[in-house]
Amino acid sequence: MKKDTVNKKFVFEIKLKLKEGILDPQGNVTYDILKKLNYPVEQVNFDKSIRLTINESNLQRANEIAEEIASNVLVNPVLEYYQIFQIQEE
């Protein structure tokens, strides 16, 4: 008799950041505005943050799925790199 596997919910945050040398027009415009307003900023970058909730029986498999989604669907490897963080388990 096959045991029923109990799936848990694993919540991941995937952060996408532009690679060094890639222009960030939104960051540049925001930087210019903040400097004109006399804020002491040195740099402004806009990154993306994506939150995924994955239903899976174990953390290892959930991590594999998050990695697959990030590398195959979410990131543009020419322009961006990514980091994955597990932020919750239910």
Biopython code that builds the backbone (N, CA, C, O; Angstrom):
import numpy as np
from Bio.PDB.StructureBuilder import StructureBuilder

atoms = [
    (1, "MET", "N", (0.845, -1.194, 0.000)),
    (1, "MET", "CA", (0.000, 0.000, 0.000)),
    (1, "MET", "C", (0.879, 1.242, 0.000)),
    (1, "MET", "O", (1.802, 1.350, 0.807)),
    (2, "LYS", "N", (0.604, 2.165, -0.885)),
    (2, "LYS", "CA", (1.391, 3.377, -1.024)),
    (2, "LYS", "C", (0.974, 4.402, 0.012)),
    (2, "LYS", "O", (-0.211, 4.682, 0.194)),
    (3, "LYS", "N", (1.984, 4.963, 0.699)),
    (3, "LYS", "CA", (1.697, 6.002, 1.685)),
    (3, "LYS", "C", (1.378, 7.311, 0.979)),
    (3, "LYS", "O", (1.975, 7.649, -0.043)),
    (4, "ASP", "N", (0.437, 8.030, 1.539)),
    (4, "ASP", "CA", (0.145, 9.364, 1.024)),
    (4, "ASP", "C", (1.254, 10.308, 1.492)),
    (4, "ASP", "O", (1.577, 10.370, 2.678)),
    (5, "THR", "N", (1.821, 11.027, 0.551)),
    (5, "THR", "CA", (2.835, 12.001, 0.933)),
    (5, "THR", "C", (2.149, 13.314, 1.277)),
    (5, "THR", "O", (1.228, 13.763, 0.595)),
    (6, "VAL", "N", (2.625, 13.903, 2.345)),
    (6, "VAL", "CA", (2.071, 15.170, 2.786)),
    (6, "VAL", "C", (2.940, 16.281, 2.218)),
    (6, "VAL", "O", (4.126, 16.377, 2.532)),
    (7, "ASN", "N", (2.349, 17.104, 1.394)),
    (7, "ASN", "CA", (3.090, 18.225, 0.834)),
    (7, "ASN", "C", (3.107, 19.382, 1.801)),
    (7, "ASN", "O", (2.132, 19.656, 2.500)),
    (8, "LYS", "N", (4.233, 20.049, 1.824)),
    (8, "LYS", "CA", (4.392, 21.264, 2.606)),
    (8, "LYS", "C", (4.452, 22.431, 1.631)),
    (8, "LYS", "O", (4.632, 22.247, 0.427)),
    (9, "LYS", "N", (4.300, 23.618, 2.167)),
    (9, "LYS", "CA", (4.452, 24.825, 1.364)),
    (9, "LYS", "C", (5.803, 25.436, 1.700)),
    (9, "LYS", "O", (6.100, 25.723, 2.860)),
    (10, "PHE", "N", (6.607, 25.627, 0.678)),
    (10, "PHE", "CA", (7.907, 26.262, 0.829)),
    (10, "PHE", "C", (7.857, 27.590, 0.088)),
    (10, "PHE", "O", (7.520, 27.638, -1.095)),
    (11, "VAL", "N", (8.190, 28.658, 0.784)),
    (11, "VAL", "CA", (8.148, 29.982, 0.177)),
    (11, "VAL", "C", (9.585, 30.435, -0.081)),
    (11, "VAL", "O", (10.439, 30.415, 0.806)),
    (12, "PHE", "N", (9.816, 30.842, -1.323)),
    (12, "PHE", "CA", (11.134, 31.305, -1.745)),
    (12, "PHE", "C", (11.024, 32.723, -2.268)),
    (12, "PHE", "O", (10.004, 33.125, -2.827)),
    (13, "GLU", "N", (12.092, 33.464, -2.074)),
    (13, "GLU", "CA", (12.222, 34.765, -2.714)),
    (13, "GLU", "C", (13.382, 34.659, -3.690)),
    (13, "GLU", "O", (14.477, 34.228, -3.328)),
    (14, "ILE", "N", (13.132, 35.052, -4.920)),
    (14, "ILE", "CA", (14.167, 35.050, -5.947)),
    (14, "ILE", "C", (14.463, 36.499, -6.279)),
    (14, "ILE", "O", (13.582, 37.240, -6.716)),
    (15, "LYS", "N", (15.710, 36.900, -6.070)),
    (15, "LYS", "CA", (16.117, 38.274, -6.355)),
    (15, "LYS", "C", (16.917, 38.287, -7.652)),
    (15, "LYS", "O", (17.902, 37.564, -7.801)),
    (16, "LEU", "N", (16.473, 39.120, -8.581)),
    (16, "LEU", "CA", (17.157, 39.303, -9.848)),
    (16, "LEU", "C", (17.853, 40.662, -9.827)),
    (16, "LEU", "O", (17.247, 41.686, -9.511)),
    (17, "LYS", "N", (19.141, 40.646, -10.172)),
    (17, "LYS", "CA", (19.917, 41.886, -10.190)),
    (17, "LYS", "C", (20.649, 41.987, -11.516)),
    (17, "LYS", "O", (21.056, 40.986, -12.106)),
    (18, "LEU", "N", (20.804, 43.231, -11.970)),
    (18, "LEU", "CA", (21.542, 43.453, -13.205)),
    (18, "LEU", "C", (23.019, 43.155, -12.988)),
    (18, "LEU", "O", (23.577, 43.454, -11.932)),
    (19, "LYS", "N", (23.636, 42.568, -13.990)),
    (19, "LYS", "CA", (25.066, 42.294, -13.927)),
    (19, "LYS", "C", (25.844, 43.603, -13.979)),
    (19, "LYS", "O", (25.348, 44.625, -14.452)),
    (20, "GLU", "N", (27.069, 43.543, -13.481)),
    (20, "GLU", "CA", (27.969, 44.703, -13.508)),
    (20, "GLU", "C", (28.125, 45.191, -14.945)),
    (20, "GLU", "O", (28.349, 44.393, -15.855)),
    (21, "GLY", "N", (28.009, 46.496, -15.145)),
    (21, "GLY", "CA", (28.184, 47.079, -16.467)),
    (21, "GLY", "C", (26.911, 47.214, -17.279)),
    (21, "GLY", "O", (26.923, 47.853, -18.331)),
    (22, "ILE", "N", (25.809, 46.629, -16.818)),
    (22, "ILE", "CA", (24.525, 46.758, -17.515)),
    (22, "ILE", "C", (23.841, 48.034, -17.021)),
    (22, "ILE", "O", (23.705, 48.249, -15.816)),
    (23, "LEU", "N", (23.420, 48.865, -17.950)),
    (23, "LEU", "CA", (22.782, 50.127, -17.585)),
    (23, "LEU", "C", (21.440, 49.903, -16.890)),
    (23, "LEU", "O", (20.672, 49.013, -17.255)),
    (24, "ASP", "N", (21.184, 50.723, -15.892)),
    (24, "ASP", "CA", (19.932, 50.692, -15.139)),
    (24, "ASP", "C", (19.282, 52.066, -15.288)),
    (24, "ASP", "O", (19.449, 52.919, -14.417)),
    (25, "PRO", "N", (18.537, 52.297, -16.389)),
    (25, "PRO", "CA", (17.963, 53.629, -16.633)),
    (25, "PRO", "C", (17.078, 54.122, -15.493)),
    (25, "PRO", "O", (17.114, 55.301, -15.141)),
    (26, "GLN", "N", (16.296, 53.236, -14.925)),
    (26, "GLN", "CA", (15.411, 53.645, -13.832)),
    (26, "GLN", "C", (16.235, 54.072, -12.617)),
    (26, "GLN", "O", (15.923, 55.069, -11.966)),
    (27, "GLY", "N", (17.272, 53.322, -12.323)),
    (27, "GLY", "CA", (18.163, 53.682, -11.220)),
    (27, "GLY", "C", (18.883, 54.990, -11.481)),
    (27, "GLY", "O", (19.033, 55.808, -10.573)),
    (28, "ASN", "N", (19.335, 55.199, -12.725)),
    (28, "ASN", "CA", (20.045, 56.434, -13.071)),
    (28, "ASN", "C", (19.160, 57.667, -12.941)),
    (28, "ASN", "O", (19.593, 58.690, -12.412)),
    (29, "VAL", "N", (17.927, 57.573, -13.419)),
    (29, "VAL", "CA", (16.996, 58.702, -13.324)),
    (29, "VAL", "C", (16.679, 58.996, -11.859)),
    (29, "VAL", "O", (16.655, 60.154, -11.442)),
    (30, "THR", "N", (16.440, 57.957, -11.094)),
    (30, "THR", "CA", (16.137, 58.139, -9.669)),
    (30, "THR", "C", (17.330, 58.752, -8.943)),
    (30, "THR", "O", (17.163, 59.628, -8.094)),
    (31, "TYR", "N", (18.526, 58.292, -9.278)),
    (31, "TYR", "CA", (19.748, 58.859, -8.700)),
    (31, "TYR", "C", (19.831, 60.360, -8.993)),
    (31, "TYR", "O", (20.080, 61.162, -8.093)),
    (32, "ASP", "N", (19.622, 60.728, -10.247)),
    (32, "ASP", "CA", (19.691, 62.141, -10.626)),
    (32, "ASP", "C", (18.693, 62.985, -9.840)),
    (32, "ASP", "O", (19.033, 64.073, -9.375)),
    (33, "ILE", "N", (17.478, 62.496, -9.692)),
    (33, "ILE", "CA", (16.443, 63.235, -8.959)),
    (33, "ILE", "C", (16.839, 63.379, -7.493)),
    (33, "ILE", "O", (16.715, 64.460, -6.917)),
    (34, "LEU", "N", (17.316, 62.289, -6.888)),
    (34, "LEU", "CA", (17.698, 62.343, -5.469)),
    (34, "LEU", "C", (18.870, 63.294, -5.241)),
    (34, "LEU", "O", (18.909, 64.003, -4.235)),
    (35, "LYS", "N", (19.820, 63.310, -6.166)),
    (35, "LYS", "CA", (20.954, 64.238, -6.039)),
    (35, "LYS", "C", (20.476, 65.687, -6.149)),
    (35, "LYS", "O", (20.929, 66.553, -5.402)),
    (36, "LYS", "N", (19.552, 65.947, -7.091)),
    (36, "LYS", "CA", (19.009, 67.302, -7.241)),
    (36, "LYS", "C", (18.259, 67.750, -5.990)),
    (36, "LYS", "O", (18.188, 68.942, -5.692)),
    (37, "LEU", "N", (17.703, 66.787, -5.263)),
    (37, "LEU", "CA", (16.996, 67.083, -4.012)),
    (37, "LEU", "C", (17.953, 67.094, -2.814)),
    (37, "LEU", "O", (17.525, 67.168, -1.662)),
    (38, "ASN", "N", (19.254, 67.020, -3.108)),
    (38, "ASN", "CA", (20.318, 67.082, -2.091)),
    (38, "ASN", "C", (20.351, 65.902, -1.127)),
    (38, "ASN", "O", (20.775, 66.050, 0.019)),
    (39, "TYR", "N", (19.907, 64.731, -1.582)),
    (39, "TYR", "CA", (20.082, 63.527, -0.773)),
    (39, "TYR", "C", (21.489, 62.980, -1.013)),
    (39, "TYR", "O", (21.963, 62.971, -2.149)),
    (40, "PRO", "N", (22.158, 62.526, 0.045)),
    (40, "PRO", "CA", (23.545, 62.069, -0.089)),
    (40, "PRO", "C", (23.636, 60.618, -0.581)),
    (40, "PRO", "O", (24.218, 59.770, 0.095)),
    (41, "VAL", "N", (23.072, 60.339, -1.733)),
    (41, "VAL", "CA", (23.104, 58.979, -2.271)),
    (41, "VAL", "C", (24.332, 58.803, -3.153)),
    (41, "VAL", "O", (24.770, 59.739, -3.822)),
    (42, "GLU", "N", (24.872, 57.616, -3.147)),
    (42, "GLU", "CA", (26.027, 57.308, -3.977)),
    (42, "GLU", "C", (25.630, 56.517, -5.217)),
    (42, "GLU", "O", (26.238, 56.656, -6.278)),
    (43, "GLN", "N", (24.592, 55.678, -5.065)),
    (43, "GLN", "CA", (24.167, 54.842, -6.186)),
    (43, "GLN", "C", (22.731, 54.385, -5.941)),
    (43, "GLN", "O", (22.311, 54.204, -4.799)),
    (44, "VAL", "N", (21.985, 54.203, -7.030)),
    (44, "VAL", "CA", (20.618, 53.684, -6.944)),
    (44, "VAL", "C", (20.476, 52.573, -7.972)),
    (44, "VAL", "O", (20.784, 52.761, -9.148)),
    (45, "ASN", "N", (20.010, 51.419, -7.522)),
    (45, "ASN", "CA", (19.761, 50.286, -8.414)),
    (45, "ASN", "C", (18.364, 49.747, -8.163)),
    (45, "ASN", "O", (17.915, 49.652, -7.021)),
    (46, "PHE", "N", (17.684, 49.397, -9.244)),
    (46, "PHE", "CA", (16.387, 48.753, -9.149)),
    (46, "PHE", "C", (16.574, 47.268, -9.450)),
    (46, "PHE", "O", (17.076, 46.893, -10.509)),
    (47, "ASP", "N", (16.166, 46.444, -8.512)),
    (47, "ASP", "CA", (16.232, 45.000, -8.671)),
    (47, "ASP", "C", (14.811, 44.454, -8.684)),
    (47, "ASP", "O", (13.856, 45.170, -8.382)),
    (48, "LYS", "N", (14.684, 43.185, -9.035)),
    (48, "LYS", "CA", (13.374, 42.534, -9.011)),
    (48, "LYS", "C", (13.371, 41.496, -7.896)),
    (48, "LYS", "O", (14.377, 40.837, -7.635)),
    (49, "SER", "N", (12.237, 41.367, -7.256)),
    (49, "SER", "CA", (12.053, 40.363, -6.219)),
    (49, "SER", "C", (10.780, 39.587, -6.522)),
    (49, "SER", "O", (9.703, 40.168, -6.659)),
    (50, "ILE", "N", (10.911, 38.280, -6.626)),
    (50, "ILE", "CA", (9.775, 37.423, -6.967)),
    (50, "ILE", "C", (9.599, 36.411, -5.847)),
    (50, "ILE", "O", (10.563, 35.779, -5.417)),
    (51, "ARG", "N", (8.378, 36.259, -5.380)),
    (51, "ARG", "CA", (8.095, 35.310, -4.307)),
    (51, "ARG", "C", (7.320, 34.133, -4.885)),
    (51, "ARG", "O", (6.306, 34.310, -5.561)),
    (52, "LEU", "N", (7.808, 32.940, -4.611)),
    (52, "LEU", "CA", (7.160, 31.705, -5.065)),
    (52, "LEU", "C", (6.765, 30.856, -3.870)),
    (52, "LEU", "O", (7.531, 30.732, -2.914)),
    (53, "THR", "N", (5.585, 30.277, -3.916)),
    (53, "THR", "CA", (5.187, 29.269, -2.940)),
    (53, "THR", "C", (5.100, 27.946, -3.685)),
    (53, "THR", "O", (4.330, 27.803, -4.634)),
    (54, "ILE", "N", (5.897, 26.983, -3.244)),
    (54, "ILE", "CA", (5.993, 25.696, -3.928)),
    (54, "ILE", "C", (5.463, 24.605, -3.006)),
    (54, "ILE", "O", (5.899, 24.481, -1.862)),
    (55, "ASN", "N", (4.530, 23.824, -3.506)),
    (55, "ASN", "CA", (3.995, 22.686, -2.767)),
    (55, "ASN", "C", (4.821, 21.458, -3.106)),
    (55, "ASN", "O", (4.844, 21.009, -4.252)),
    (56, "GLU", "N", (5.497, 20.920, -2.099)),
    (56, "GLU", "CA", (6.373, 19.766, -2.327)),
    (56, "GLU", "C", (6.547, 19.032, -1.003)),
    (56, "GLU", "O", (6.332, 19.597, 0.070)),
    (57, "SER", "N", (6.935, 17.778, -1.095)),
    (57, "SER", "CA", (7.051, 16.962, 0.117)),
    (57, "SER", "C", (8.338, 17.220, 0.896)),
    (57, "SER", "O", (8.386, 16.972, 2.101)),
    (58, "ASN", "N", (9.394, 17.718, 0.220)),
    (58, "ASN", "CA", (10.641, 17.959, 0.957)),
    (58, "ASN", "C", (11.359, 19.199, 0.434)),
    (58, "ASN", "O", (11.157, 19.633, -0.700)),
    (59, "LEU", "N", (12.197, 19.745, 1.297)),
    (59, "LEU", "CA", (12.898, 20.987, 0.996)),
    (59, "LEU", "C", (13.844, 20.836, -0.184)),
    (59, "LEU", "O", (13.929, 21.735, -1.021)),
    (60, "GLN", "N", (14.551, 19.727, -0.269)),
    (60, "GLN", "CA", (15.510, 19.538, -1.363)),
    (60, "GLN", "C", (14.821, 19.632, -2.721)),
    (60, "GLN", "O", (15.309, 20.321, -3.617)),
    (61, "ARG", "N", (13.702, 18.950, -2.878)),
    (61, "ARG", "CA", (12.975, 18.992, -4.150)),
    (61, "ARG", "C", (12.406, 20.395, -4.403)),
    (61, "ARG", "O", (12.426, 20.868, -5.540)),
    (62, "ALA", "N", (11.905, 21.058, -3.372)),
    (62, "ALA", "CA", (11.386, 22.409, -3.525)),
    (62, "ALA", "C", (12.503, 23.363, -3.980)),
    (62, "ALA", "O", (12.277, 24.230, -4.825)),
    (63, "ASN", "N", (13.704, 23.198, -3.417)),
    (63, "ASN", "CA", (14.853, 24.007, -3.847)),
    (63, "ASN", "C", (15.179, 23.763, -5.316)),
    (63, "ASN", "O", (15.455, 24.704, -6.060)),
    (64, "GLU", "N", (15.145, 22.500, -5.732)),
    (64, "GLU", "CA", (15.422, 22.165, -7.131)),
    (64, "GLU", "C", (14.419, 22.829, -8.067)),
    (64, "GLU", "O", (14.788, 23.328, -9.130)),
    (65, "ILE", "N", (13.159, 22.833, -7.670)),
    (65, "ILE", "CA", (12.113, 23.448, -8.488)),
    (65, "ILE", "C", (12.324, 24.958, -8.559)),
    (65, "ILE", "O", (12.221, 25.545, -9.636)),
    (66, "ALA", "N", (12.618, 25.591, -7.425)),
    (66, "ALA", "CA", (12.859, 27.037, -7.406)),
    (66, "ALA", "C", (14.048, 27.392, -8.296)),
    (66, "ALA", "O", (13.995, 28.371, -9.040)),
    (67, "GLU", "N", (15.111, 26.611, -8.224)),
    (67, "GLU", "CA", (16.290, 26.833, -9.058)),
    (67, "GLU", "C", (15.954, 26.688, -10.539)),
    (67, "GLU", "O", (16.388, 27.496, -11.360)),
    (68, "GLU", "N", (15.184, 25.665, -10.874)),
    (68, "GLU", "CA", (14.786, 25.441, -12.267)),
    (68, "GLU", "C", (13.941, 26.597, -12.795)),
    (68, "GLU", "O", (14.148, 27.058, -13.918)),
    (69, "ILE", "N", (13.002, 27.058, -11.996)),
    (69, "ILE", "CA", (12.145, 28.175, -12.406)),
    (69, "ILE", "C", (12.992, 29.436, -12.610)),
    (69, "ILE", "O", (12.836, 30.144, -13.605)),
    (70, "ALA", "N", (13.881, 29.705, -11.667)),
    (70, "ALA", "CA", (14.714, 30.904, -11.765)),
    (70, "ALA", "C", (15.597, 30.872, -12.999)),
    (70, "ALA", "O", (15.646, 31.843, -13.754)),
    (71, "SER", "N", (16.290, 29.772, -13.208)),
    (71, "SER", "CA", (17.268, 29.727, -14.301)),
    (71, "SER", "C", (16.631, 29.556, -15.672)),
    (71, "SER", "O", (17.172, 30.047, -16.663)),
    (72, "ASN", "N", (15.491, 28.871, -15.753)),
    (72, "ASN", "CA", (14.880, 28.601, -17.060)),
    (72, "ASN", "C", (13.793, 29.579, -17.470)),
    (72, "ASN", "O", (13.478, 29.693, -18.654)),
    (73, "VAL", "N", (13.213, 30.287, -16.503)),
    (73, "VAL", "CA", (12.056, 31.129, -16.820)),
    (73, "VAL", "C", (12.266, 32.593, -16.439)),
    (73, "VAL", "O", (11.958, 33.482, -17.233)),
    (74, "LEU", "N", (12.780, 32.858, -15.250)),
    (74, "LEU", "CA", (12.762, 34.220, -14.720)),
    (74, "LEU", "C", (13.950, 35.088, -15.116)),
    (74, "LEU", "O", (13.785, 36.281, -15.374)),
    (75, "VAL", "N", (15.135, 34.511, -15.166)),
    (75, "VAL", "CA", (16.339, 35.317, -15.363)),
    (75, "VAL", "C", (16.707, 35.418, -16.838)),
    (75, "VAL", "O", (16.562, 34.458, -17.594)),
    (76, "ASN", "N", (17.184, 36.590, -17.235)),
    (76, "ASN", "CA", (17.803, 36.759, -18.541)),
    (76, "ASN", "C", (19.307, 36.668, -18.277)),
    (76, "ASN", "O", (19.900, 37.635, -17.798)),
    (77, "PRO", "N", (19.938, 35.529, -18.580)),
    (77, "PRO", "CA", (21.328, 35.315, -18.175)),
    (77, "PRO", "C", (22.329, 36.266, -18.826)),
    (77, "PRO", "O", (23.457, 36.388, -18.348)),
    (78, "VAL", "N", (21.943, 36.932, -19.891)),
    (78, "VAL", "CA", (22.837, 37.914, -20.519)),
    (78, "VAL", "C", (22.915, 39.185, -19.674)),
    (78, "VAL", "O", (23.965, 39.822, -19.594)),
    (79, "LEU", "N", (21.792, 39.551, -19.045)),
    (79, "LEU", "CA", (21.700, 40.817, -18.323)),
    (79, "LEU", "C", (21.706, 40.691, -16.806)),
    (79, "LEU", "O", (22.116, 41.616, -16.105)),
    (80, "GLU", "N", (21.253, 39.550, -16.296)),
    (80, "GLU", "CA", (20.967, 39.449, -14.867)),
    (80, "GLU", "C", (21.637, 38.225, -14.229)),
    (80, "GLU", "O", (22.031, 37.271, -14.900)),
    (81, "TYR", "N", (21.740, 38.306, -12.919)),
    (81, "TYR", "CA", (22.050, 37.124, -12.122)),
    (81, "TYR", "C", (20.979, 37.044, -11.038)),
    (81, "TYR", "O", (20.225, 37.995, -10.832)),
    (82, "TYR", "N", (20.916, 35.918, -10.352)),
    (82, "TYR", "CA", (19.860, 35.748, -9.358)),
    (82, "TYR", "C", (20.388, 35.066, -8.104)),
    (82, "TYR", "O", (21.426, 34.404, -8.107)),
    (83, "GLN", "N", (19.625, 35.259, -7.033)),
    (83, "GLN", "CA", (19.856, 34.593, -5.762)),
    (83, "GLN", "C", (18.516, 34.062, -5.282)),
    (83, "GLN", "O", (17.479, 34.694, -5.486)),
    (84, "ILE", "N", (18.542, 32.905, -4.647)),
    (84, "ILE", "CA", (17.327, 32.295, -4.117)),
    (84, "ILE", "C", (17.444, 32.195, -2.599)),
    (84, "ILE", "O", (18.462, 31.756, -2.064)),
    (85, "PHE", "N", (16.387, 32.608, -1.929)),
    (85, "PHE", "CA", (16.337, 32.544, -0.476)),
    (85, "PHE", "C", (15.067, 31.819, -0.064)),
    (85, "PHE", "O", (13.979, 32.154, -0.533)),
    (86, "GLN", "N", (15.196, 30.832, 0.809)),
    (86, "GLN", "CA", (14.002, 30.220, 1.380)),
    (86, "GLN", "C", (13.581, 31.108, 2.546)),
    (86, "GLN", "O", (14.377, 31.372, 3.447)),
    (87, "ILE", "N", (12.338, 31.565, 2.530)),
    (87, "ILE", "CA", (11.910, 32.492, 3.569)),
    (87, "ILE", "C", (10.847, 31.931, 4.512)),
    (87, "ILE", "O", (10.557, 32.522, 5.552)),
    (88, "GLN", "N", (10.268, 30.783, 4.140)),
    (88, "GLN", "CA", (9.228, 30.214, 4.998)),
    (88, "GLN", "C", (8.959, 28.779, 4.628)),
    (88, "GLN", "O", (9.111, 28.378, 3.474)),
    (89, "GLU", "N", (8.551, 27.997, 5.633)),
    (89, "GLU", "CA", (8.094, 26.624, 5.417)),
    (89, "GLU", "C", (6.841, 26.428, 6.248)),
    (89, "GLU", "O", (6.809, 26.738, 7.438)),
    (90, "GLU", "N", (5.811, 25.907, 5.600)),
    (90, "GLU", "CA", (4.535, 25.679, 6.320)),
    (90, "GLU", "C", (4.207, 24.210, 6.309)),
    (90, "GLU", "O", (3.182, 23.802, 6.856)),
]
sb = StructureBuilder()
sb.init_structure("model")
sb.init_model(0)
sb.init_chain("A")
sb.init_seg("    ")
for serial, (resi, resn, name, xyz) in enumerate(atoms, 1):
    if name == "N":
        sb.init_residue(resn, " ", resi, " ")
    sb.init_atom(name, np.array(xyz, "f"), 0.0, 1.0, " ", f" {name:<3s}", serial, name[0])
structure = sb.get_structure()
